[in-house]
Amino acid sequence: MSMKMGYCIRYQGDEIVAVGVSRLEESRWRVDHLELNQAAAGPSAALAKAMTKNGATFTMLTPGGEVRTALVTLPKLKTKQMGLAATGWVAREESSAADQWSVVWNKRERPDGKTKPDQTEVFLLYAAKEFVAAQLAKARQWDGKPTRLMPNFLALEAMYRHCGPGSKELEGWNVVFVGKKDHFLCVSTPSGLVMNRPLPADLSEGTDDEEYLDRLATEVDRSIFFARQTEFNPNVQRIIVCGDTILARGLVERLKDETSVPAVFWDVADMFEYEGDKRDSNLLLPMMAAAMTYTKSCSNLLPPQSRTLLGPVFQRRLVLAGSTAAAVVIPLLVVGGFLTSNIQDHYLEKARLQLEQARVRADEAAQIYIAQRVLQAREEHIAAIRQSDQDHAQVLLHLASLTPEEITFKDLRLKETRDGQLVLLLSGESISDLVEVAQQSFLDFQGALNSSQWLQAMGEPRKLAIVAENEKGKKVKKVEFSMEYRVTSTQSTEGEVVAVVAIGER
């Protein structure tokens, strides 16, 4: 039996959750320390003493919303240049300076083996440096030394990959966590995480479980669809649900009716021995992170730590390097011009990168201007139709009130069928700097249309595609769609008319 301890510290609002576990066997742990304190009070003396006694290293568990992931294709580069390229990609994606982000990257292999010889598939994990610094400031209150800064979704993903049911046999999976405070999912393959998404919170606060389970089941099913649109195209063979026992089991039953992918309940709490309420889902993620502290991990947002102990081989090399340096001091004075040239090249390269970032920002500004012109043209078009046909105008103004700003129409028509029915034909795209925002805007727009008392969907969208690159090779993020709706009403109350007219004139 190994008595090696793993610890996790998590700040949850005004509370601190501190967990210390020891491994009993391959997939079982004992919780030796479990504390919930007010954040203002700081760490308890008992736990700080235990961590010092064990020379503890620990994981800081952070909110998943502050940490972002991406799967990108970069040129084949050496390690140092790959780090610069990854940071540059994040800076362009976030439209900010590169030195504002803490970025972790590691190589991936595409499951279809179609990576080009001159390219590399890279998984990125990144967060704002200010956020990382704030987490480190909290960690300094503890006597141990943090070895990992981990978002909550990676704790779940690592735990399932290590000992979850079926993780060694599946080609792809969707592991879902539903608790009182945490709601998210991770779509993964054996090579690593592909996508993570937050799930909606229970707005009814437990008063309408049926409605909430319906919303969760819909979002879980959609996540599989969106994951399949990525270049990795994971073959999701199972949905694994864990967290709050009642909520998780209810979601499993609902998924059996909503999706063709088998869904199972994973009882994570049963893998831990501890006193207390095992149904408290707020403790599960910190316990998972503590259990994974001593496992191998390639995703750590903490800055690299310098080595404090040097091995004998390294020491011998250091002595040899010192002797050699003493012998070549005078020759180095002669090659000052060469060093100056290298320094100048460094500054020129830095200037080139800054120029490239400025060009990207200029392109984004041009895209925003074009989008504004399209929105203005859409409003002018609706206003013109309003003057010619009052009934049709009410429908179009109602449509404008439901449309998020990320949605742009390419085609918008009203036509009458032979039986006198009025049909709305619309096609367009949802564009945003982040593909997740573009996807969510389209889903919000579709949900608003389906909930409207004026419109009735005529089957599934005729076209629905995620576009990641245009014909010129320039990266874009958008969802293209084409849909048809039957107009069930063109009459509105006075209040509705005022509301949609105000939106049309905005």
C-alpha positions as semicolon CSV with decimal commas, in nm:
position;residue;x (nm);y (nm);z (nm)
1;M;0,000;0,000;0,000
2;S;0,139;0,338;-0,101
3;M;0,106;0,617;0,157
4;K;0,209;0,888;-0,086
5;M;-0,027;1,180;-0,050
6;G;-0,192;1,391;-0,316
7;Y;-0,361;1,721;-0,235
8;C;-0,600;1,956;-0,411
9;I;-0,701;2,311;-0,316
10;R;-1,008;2,469;-0,472
11;Y;-1,155;2,813;-0,413
12;Q;-1,533;2,794;-0,465
13;G;-1,669;3,145;-0,427
14;D;-1,633;3,233;-0,058
15;E;-1,522;2,882;0,040
16;I;-1,202;2,679;0,028
17;V;-1,224;2,305;-0,037
18;A;-0,902;2,124;0,061
19;V;-0,861;1,751;0,000
20;G;-0,575;1,510;0,074
21;V;-0,589;1,151;-0,051
22;S;-0,368;0,842;-0,043
23;R;-0,389;0,558;-0,295
24;L;-0,512;0,221;-0,168
25;E;-0,493;0,040;-0,500
26;E;-0,495;0,117;-0,874
27;S;-0,846;0,267;-0,879
28;R;-0,923;0,332;-0,513
29;W;-0,823;0,615;-0,280
30;R;-0,875;0,709;0,082
31;V;-0,957;1,068;0,175
32;D;-0,731;1,145;0,472
33;H;-0,798;1,519;0,485
34;L;-1,116;1,701;0,388
35;E;-1,184;2,059;0,491
36;L;-1,432;2,328;0,394
37;N;-1,340;2,671;0,527
38;Q;-1,425;3,031;0,452
39;A;-1,177;3,175;0,200
40;A;-1,125;3,483;0,418
41;A;-1,005;3,262;0,705
42;G;-0,729;3,105;0,496
43;P;-0,593;2,750;0,531
44;S;-0,630;2,561;0,856
45;A;-0,322;2,495;1,070
46;A;-0,392;2,118;1,075
47;L;-0,389;2,079;0,699
48;A;-0,092;2,313;0,651
49;K;0,103;2,105;0,906
50;A;0,008;1,779;0,732
51;M;0,117;1,914;0,395
52;T;0,449;2,036;0,536
53;K;0,512;1,701;0,707
54;N;0,457;1,513;0,385
55;G;0,658;1,762;0,175
56;A;0,337;1,792;-0,019
57;T;0,289;1,903;-0,373
58;F;-0,064;1,987;-0,469
59;T;-0,300;2,079;-0,749
60;M;-0,482;2,411;-0,767
61;L;-0,824;2,337;-0,922
62;T;-0,964;2,633;-1,116
63;P;-1,297;2,720;-1,281
64;G;-1,317;2,582;-1,632
65;G;-1,461;2,903;-1,773
66;E;-1,129;3,085;-1,726
67;V;-0,928;2,828;-1,924
68;R;-0,964;2,766;-2,297
69;T;-0,864;2,486;-2,532
70;A;-0,811;2,452;-2,905
71;L;-0,699;2,194;-3,161
72;V;-0,498;2,365;-3,435
73;T;-0,274;2,274;-3,726
74;L;0,070;2,440;-3,723
75;P;0,379;2,401;-3,942
76;K;0,634;2,137;-3,838
77;L;0,874;2,328;-3,615
78;K;1,134;2,269;-3,347
79;T;1,021;2,279;-2,985
80;K;1,113;2,642;-2,912
81;Q;0,968;2,771;-3,238
82;M;0,653;2,563;-3,182
83;G;0,602;2,735;-2,848
84;L;0,630;3,076;-3,018
85;A;0,390;2,969;-3,292
86;A;0,136;2,839;-3,038
87;T;0,152;3,165;-2,840
88;G;0,120;3,363;-3,162
89;W;-0,190;3,165;-3,261
90;V;-0,352;3,241;-2,926
91;A;-0,266;3,612;-2,960
92;R;-0,429;3,627;-3,303
93;E;-0,732;3,428;-3,190
94;E;-0,786;3,652;-2,886
95;S;-0,686;3,976;-3,066
96;S;-0,437;4,069;-2,796
97;A;-0,065;4,074;-2,721
98;A;0,116;3,741;-2,692
99;D;0,264;3,824;-2,352
100;Q;-0,084;3,837;-2,197
101;W;-0,134;3,459;-2,216
102;S;0,000;3,151;-2,044
103;V;-0,001;2,880;-2,313
104;V;0,061;2,505;-2,288
105;W;0,083;2,290;-2,601
106;N;0,142;1,928;-2,693
107;K;0,140;1,737;-3,018
108;R;-0,151;1,519;-3,124
109;E;-0,201;1,252;-3,386
110;R;-0,513;1,264;-3,601
111;P;-0,711;0,938;-3,578
112;D;-0,736;0,915;-3,958
113;G;-0,359;0,957;-3,999
114;K;-0,405;1,236;-4,255
115;T;-0,167;1,489;-4,102
116;K;0,056;1,631;-4,378
117;P;0,433;1,574;-4,346
118;D;0,502;1,949;-4,313
119;Q;0,229;2,006;-4,050
120;T;0,174;1,925;-3,683
121;E;-0,156;1,883;-3,499
122;V;-0,135;2,068;-3,168
123;F;-0,360;2,079;-2,861
124;L;-0,356;2,415;-2,682
125;L;-0,449;2,494;-2,323
126;Y;-0,431;2,861;-2,232
127;A;-0,545;3,125;-1,985
128;A;-0,475;3,490;-1,913
129;K;-0,150;3,544;-1,722
130;E;-0,336;3,768;-1,476
131;F;-0,563;3,475;-1,389
132;V;-0,263;3,240;-1,344
133;A;-0,089;3,496;-1,123
134;A;-0,401;3,532;-0,907
135;Q;-0,416;3,155;-0,858
136;L;-0,048;3,145;-0,760
137;A;-0,108;3,425;-0,508
138;K;-0,374;3,211;-0,343
139;A;-0,140;2,908;-0,345
140;R;0,128;3,099;-0,152
141;Q;-0,095;3,088;0,157
142;W;-0,020;2,715;0,180
143;D;0,306;2,567;0,302
144;G;0,323;2,316;0,018
145;K;0,432;2,390;-0,339
146;P;0,174;2,376;-0,622
147;T;0,282;2,149;-0,904
148;R;-0,023;2,182;-1,126
149;L;-0,282;2,442;-1,217
150;M;-0,572;2,241;-1,358
151;P;-0,919;2,344;-1,482
152;N;-1,207;2,136;-1,351
153;F;-1,281;1,974;-1,688
154;L;-0,926;1,834;-1,714
155;A;-0,958;1,679;-1,367
156;L;-1,265;1,491;-1,489
157;E;-1,105;1,400;-1,823
158;A;-0,785;1,271;-1,655
159;M;-0,981;1,069;-1,398
160;Y;-1,195;0,898;-1,661
161;R;-0,896;0,831;-1,887
162;H;-0,709;0,674;-1,592
163;C;-0,977;0,447;-1,449
164;G;-1,318;0,517;-1,606
165;P;-1,538;0,232;-1,735
166;G;-1,453;0,153;-2,098
167;S;-1,179;0,415;-2,135
168;K;-0,929;0,157;-2,263
169;E;-1,161;0,010;-2,528
170;L;-1,353;0,305;-2,676
171;E;-1,255;0,501;-2,987
172;G;-1,421;0,811;-2,845
173;W;-1,640;0,914;-2,552
174;N;-1,839;1,200;-2,404
175;V;-1,799;1,223;-2,025
176;V;-2,055;1,453;-1,860
177;F;-2,048;1,607;-1,512
178;V;-2,370;1,745;-1,363
179;G;-2,357;1,875;-1,008
180;K;-2,503;2,148;-0,794
181;K;-2,240;2,403;-0,904
182;D;-2,048;2,242;-1,193
183;H;-2,208;2,148;-1,525
184;F;-1,986;2,060;-1,825
185;L;-1,878;1,782;-2,061
186;C;-1,562;1,659;-2,235
187;V;-1,546;1,484;-2,573
188;S;-1,223;1,283;-2,604
189;T;-1,039;1,015;-2,799
190;P;-0,753;0,790;-2,680
191;S;-0,506;1,059;-2,799
192;G;-0,657;1,330;-2,577
193;L;-0,929;1,588;-2,523
194;V;-1,106;1,709;-2,838
195;M;-1,364;1,952;-2,703
196;N;-1,513;2,071;-2,373
197;R;-1,838;2,265;-2,332
198;P;-2,024;2,418;-2,038
199;L;-2,377;2,293;-1,977
200;P;-2,672;2,514;-1,876
201;A;-2,745;2,565;-1,507
202;D;-3,080;2,476;-1,353
203;L;-3,265;2,807;-1,370
204;S;-3,561;2,655;-1,186
205;E;-3,332;2,580;-0,886
206;G;-3,468;2,228;-0,850
207;T;-3,837;2,307;-0,896
208;D;-3,864;2,161;-1,249
209;D;-3,625;1,867;-1,290
210;E;-3,801;1,734;-1,599
211;E;-3,753;2,054;-1,797
212;Y;-3,388;2,078;-1,686
213;L;-3,313;1,718;-1,783
214;D;-3,463;1,784;-2,128
215;R;-3,232;2,083;-2,175
216;L;-2,928;1,885;-2,059
217;A;-3,006;1,591;-2,289
218;T;-3,043;1,826;-2,586
219;E;-2,708;1,996;-2,516
220;V;-2,525;1,664;-2,468
221;D;-2,662;1,533;-2,798
222;R;-2,566;1,856;-2,978
223;S;-2,213;1,838;-2,838
224;I;-2,157;1,509;-3,021
225;F;-2,278;1,669;-3,345
226;F;-2,045;1,967;-3,308
227;A;-1,748;1,748;-3,210
228;R;-1,796;1,547;-3,529
229;Q;-1,761;1,867;-3,735
230;T;-1,401;1,912;-3,619
231;E;-1,109;1,775;-3,819
232;F;-1,057;1,506;-3,554
233;N;-1,418;1,382;-3,608
234;P;-1,429;1,159;-3,295
235;N;-1,633;0,840;-3,309
236;V;-1,823;0,887;-2,981
237;Q;-1,928;0,537;-2,877
238;R;-2,052;0,607;-2,524
239;I;-2,182;0,886;-2,301
240;I;-2,065;0,860;-1,938
241;V;-2,255;1,069;-1,683
242;C;-2,138;1,139;-1,326
243;G;-2,181;1,396;-1,050
244;D;-2,497;1,437;-0,843
245;T;-2,639;1,084;-0,826
246;I;-3,007;1,169;-0,873
247;L;-2,947;1,422;-1,150
248;A;-2,692;1,202;-1,330
249;R;-2,913;0,892;-1,326
250;G;-3,208;1,097;-1,448
251;L;-3,001;1,233;-1,736
252;V;-2,892;0,881;-1,835
253;E;-3,256;0,773;-1,859
254;R;-3,342;1,082;-2,064
255;L;-3,049;1,027;-2,302
256;K;-3,172;0,679;-2,384
257;D;-3,467;0,847;-2,560
258;E;-3,277;1,146;-2,704
259;T;-2,970;0,990;-2,869
260;S;-2,857;0,666;-3,031
261;V;-2,526;0,667;-2,837
262;P;-2,541;0,442;-2,526
263;A;-2,536;0,632;-2,196
264;V;-2,420;0,494;-1,859
265;F;-2,392;0,625;-1,503
266;W;-2,040;0,639;-1,350
267;D;-2,034;0,629;-0,969
268;V;-1,710;0,822;-0,904
269;A;-1,779;0,858;-0,529
270;D;-1,759;0,480;-0,490
271;M;-1,386;0,495;-0,577
272;F;-1,311;0,695;-0,260
273;E;-1,327;0,597;0,104
274;Y;-1,420;0,886;0,331
275;E;-1,658;0,992;0,602
276;G;-1,937;1,228;0,510
277;D;-2,207;1,272;0,250
278;K;-2,092;1,085;-0,061
279;R;-2,368;1,252;-0,258
280;D;-2,211;1,597;-0,218
281;S;-2,111;1,659;-0,581
282;N;-1,915;1,972;-0,483
283;L;-1,643;1,747;-0,335
284;L;-1,605;1,507;-0,627
285;L;-1,394;1,724;-0,859
286;P;-1,141;1,825;-0,587
287;M;-1,108;1,457;-0,489
288;M;-1,047;1,360;-0,853
289;A;-0,783;1,632;-0,891
290;A;-0,608;1,518;-0,570
291;A;-0,609;1,158;-0,693
292;M;-0,456;1,265;-1,026
293;T;-0,179;1,478;-0,867
294;Y;0,089;1,212;-0,915
295;T;-0,019;1,091;-1,257
296;K;0,154;1,205;-1,572
297;S;0,004;1,518;-1,721
298;C;0,106;1,722;-2,024
299;S;-0,130;2,011;-1,944
300;N;-0,017;2,241;-1,667
301;L;-0,077;2,616;-1,671
302;L;0,191;2,687;-1,412
303;P;0,506;2,851;-1,554
304;P;0,806;2,614;-1,585
305;Q;1,011;2,580;-1,263
306;S;1,389;2,594;-1,267
307;R;1,576;2,292;-1,134
308;T;1,727;2,329;-0,785
309;L;1,935;2,009;-0,785
310;L;2,188;1,919;-1,054
311;G;2,277;1,561;-1,137
312;P;2,642;1,449;-1,154
313;V;2,649;1,440;-1,535
314;F;2,512;1,792;-1,553
315;Q;2,764;1,912;-1,292
316;R;3,058;1,769;-1,491
317;R;2,931;1,942;-1,803
318;L;2,899;2,267;-1,610
319;V;3,265;2,245;-1,491
320;L;3,381;2,167;-1,845
321;A;3,180;2,459;-1,980
322;G;3,341;2,693;-1,722
323;S;3,692;2,584;-1,821
324;T;3,615;2,623;-2,188
325;A;3,463;2,968;-2,134
326;A;3,785;3,090;-1,963
327;A;3,987;2,977;-2,264
328;V;3,774;3,156;-2,523
329;V;3,715;3,494;-2,356
330;I;3,965;3,675;-2,581
331;P;3,842;3,518;-2,910
332;L;3,487;3,618;-2,820
333;L;3,591;3,983;-2,813
334;V;3,680;3,954;-3,180
335;V;3,335;3,830;-3,285
336;G;3,144;4,118;-3,128
337;G;3,017;4,217;-3,469
338;F;2,867;3,872;-3,516
339;L;2,684;3,895;-3,182
340;T;2,556;4,242;-3,269
341;S;2,421;4,107;-3,596
342;N;2,237;3,829;-3,413
343;I;2,085;4,079;-3,171
344;Q;1,970;4,296;-3,461
345;D;1,814;3,991;-3,627
346;H;1,629;3,920;-3,302
347;Y;1,481;4,269;-3,293
348;L;1,387;4,251;-3,659
349;E;1,208;3,921;-3,602
350;K;1,022;4,071;-3,305
351;A;0,920;4,369;-3,518
352;R;0,801;4,134;-3,792
353;L;0,577;3,949;-3,545
354;Q;0,432;4,278;-3,418
355;L;0,361;4,385;-3,776
356;E;0,185;4,054;-3,842
357;Q;-0,031;4,101;-3,532
358;A;-0,122;4,453;-3,649
359;R;-0,219;4,315;-3,990
360;V;-0,446;4,055;-3,828
361;R;-0,618;4,325;-3,621
362;A;-0,669;4,534;-3,937
363;D;-0,830;4,237;-4,114
364;E;-1,061;4,183;-3,817
365;A;-1,161;4,551;-3,819
366;A;-1,243;4,521;-4,190
367;Q;-1,461;4,216;-4,121
368;I;-1,648;4,407;-3,847
369;Y;-1,709;4,696;-4,087
370;I;-1,844;4,460;-4,353
371;A;-2,071;4,291;-4,098
372;Q;-2,209;4,631;-3,992
373;R;-2,281;4,720;-4,355
374;V;-2,464;4,391;-4,400
375;L;-2,672;4,452;-4,086
376;Q;-2,760;4,803;-4,206
377;A;-2,861;4,668;-4,547
378;R;-3,076;4,404;-4,375
379;E;-3,260;4,668;-4,173
380;E;-3,311;4,887;-4,481
381;H;-3,445;4,585;-4,671
382;I;-3,691;4,505;-4,392
383;A;-3,801;4,870;-4,376
384;A;-3,864;4,875;-4,753
385;I;-4,077;4,562;-4,737
386;R;-4,261;4,706;-4,440
387;Q;-4,378;4,998;-4,655
388;S;-4,504;4,772;-4,934
389;D;-4,668;4,495;-4,734
390;Q;-4,770;4,558;-4,373
391;D;-4,844;4,192;-4,291
392;H;-4,511;4,072;-4,424
393;A;-4,336;4,357;-4,246
394;Q;-4,465;4,240;-3,909
395;V;-4,317;3,894;-3,972
396;L;-3,979;4,034;-4,074
397;L;-3,965;4,278;-3,783
398;H;-4,050;3,992;-3,548
399;L;-3,764;3,794;-3,708
400;A;-3,528;4,088;-3,649
401;S;-3,619;4,090;-3,280
402;L;-3,513;3,724;-3,250
403;T;-3,182;3,756;-3,437
404;P;-2,852;3,776;-3,239
405;E;-2,591;4,021;-3,365
406;E;-2,360;3,737;-3,473
407;I;-2,622;3,617;-3,730
408;T;-2,599;3,753;-4,085
409;F;-2,856;3,664;-4,352
410;K;-2,750;3,583;-4,707
411;D;-3,105;3,518;-4,831
412;L;-3,435;3,617;-4,668
413;R;-3,765;3,558;-4,852
414;L;-4,136;3,521;-4,785
415;K;-4,341;3,322;-5,035
416;E;-4,694;3,188;-5,058
417;T;-4,758;2,823;-5,138
418;R;-5,038;2,700;-5,362
419;D;-5,263;2,638;-5,062
420;G;-5,218;2,998;-4,942
421;Q;-4,962;2,924;-4,668
422;L;-4,693;3,185;-4,603
423;V;-4,340;3,035;-4,581
424;L;-4,026;3,208;-4,454
425;L;-3,702;3,103;-4,628
426;L;-3,382;3,213;-4,463
427;S;-3,016;3,125;-4,505
428;G;-2,708;3,285;-4,359
429;E;-2,419;3,240;-4,125
430;S;-2,318;3,291;-3,762
431;I;-1,974;3,453;-3,739
432;S;-1,758;3,518;-3,435
433;D;-1,391;3,533;-3,333
434;L;-1,450;3,209;-3,139
435;V;-1,617;2,912;-3,306
436;E;-1,789;2,824;-2,975
437;V;-1,959;3,165;-2,973
438;A;-2,067;3,125;-3,335
439;Q;-2,216;2,782;-3,258
440;Q;-2,394;2,904;-2,945
441;S;-2,536;3,209;-3,128
442;F;-2,683;2,982;-3,396
443;L;-2,831;2,751;-3,133
444;D;-2,983;3,050;-2,950
445;F;-3,126;3,180;-3,279
446;Q;-3,274;2,841;-3,372
447;G;-3,418;2,804;-3,022
448;A;-3,581;3,149;-3,043
449;L;-3,735;3,065;-3,382
450;N;-3,870;2,731;-3,258
451;S;-4,019;2,899;-2,949
452;S;-4,193;3,174;-3,149
453;Q;-4,572;3,162;-3,166
454;W;-4,552;3,316;-3,513
455;L;-4,338;3,047;-3,676
456;Q;-4,340;2,668;-3,715
457;A;-4,028;2,478;-3,830
458;M;-4,065;2,278;-4,154
459;G;-3,837;1,988;-4,068
460;E;-3,464;2,000;-3,987
461;P;-3,232;2,269;-4,134
462;R;-3,172;2,211;-4,504
463;K;-2,811;2,315;-4,456
464;L;-2,597;2,323;-4,141
465;A;-2,218;2,334;-4,164
466;I;-1,925;2,461;-3,959
467;V;-1,670;2,642;-4,177
468;A;-1,311;2,664;-4,050
469;E;-1,133;2,789;-4,364
470;N;-1,240;2,979;-4,678
471;E;-1,132;2,938;-5,037
472;K;-0,831;3,171;-4,996
473;G;-0,691;2,976;-4,702
474;K;-0,774;3,248;-4,450
475;K;-0,903;3,118;-4,117
476;V;-1,266;3,204;-4,038
477;K;-1,509;3,072;-3,777
478;K;-1,872;3,050;-3,870
479;V;-2,178;2,828;-3,888
480;E;-2,363;2,830;-4,221
481;F;-2,733;2,741;-4,224
482;S;-3,046;2,729;-4,439
483;M;-3,392;2,681;-4,283
484;E;-3,764;2,704;-4,365
485;Y;-4,046;2,811;-4,131
486;R;-4,423;2,822;-4,185
487;V;-4,574;3,155;-4,076
488;T;-4,864;3,073;-3,844
489;S;-4,955;3,432;-3,756
490;T;-4,890;3,786;-3,886
491;Q;-5,090;3,962;-3,614
492;S;-4,932;4,103;-3,299
493;T;-5,041;4,287;-2,991
494;E;-4,966;4,658;-2,962
495;G;-4,681;4,589;-2,718
496;E;-4,518;4,341;-2,955
497;V;-4,532;4,589;-3,244
498;V;-4,363;4,859;-3,038
499;A;-4,089;4,615;-2,932
500;V;-4,003;4,490;-3,281
501;V;-4,021;4,836;-3,436
502;A;-3,775;4,960;-3,176
503;I;-3,537;4,679;-3,264
504;G;-3,581;4,743;-3,636
505;E;-3,488;5,110;-3,592
506;R;-3,192;5,043;-3,360
